[in-house]
């Protein structure tokens, strides 16, 4: 039995040696280094690929786009925060006990009803507001968002930084007017 096992191991060893020698004759070190380099560079480039931030959500229905109690509401196209309507305020007014941030970010949203683009100012409401909001009250939409170096169009900053109370509780969307050139 030991001789049989030794014979199997010897044949496996010979077979593996033949395969390695054949690979060495057809593929050089540079080919190996090229493949490894491709894998490393490809792995580094992977995070740069575009990704879907909708998290599997389908297209919003017309009813959702006209209902300001849903994140799909047309004027929330660049909102990032809890809707103030869920905390006792409305889509455009802060809840009692809080005040609108002095600075804000701006988005351009298209109203599906009249197909016009509107300028929307997003203000965080600053101050402690006691409300337990469900997870679906948080809207994270990034249409037209710009990186942090274009601060007026960046929705991930603490916009209560210019107020006396710097804690943000929720966000309102105030339609300012029709976007110029739209």
PyMOL commands that set and color helices and strands:
alter all, ss='L'
color gray80, all
select helices_A, chain A and resi 2-26+29-48+62-65+74-76+84-87+135-137+151-153
alter helices_A, ss='H'
color red, helices_A
select strands_A, chain A and resi 80-82+99-100+105-110+117-126+138-140+168-178
alter strands_A, ss='S'
color yellow, strands_A
deselect
rebuild
show_as cartoon
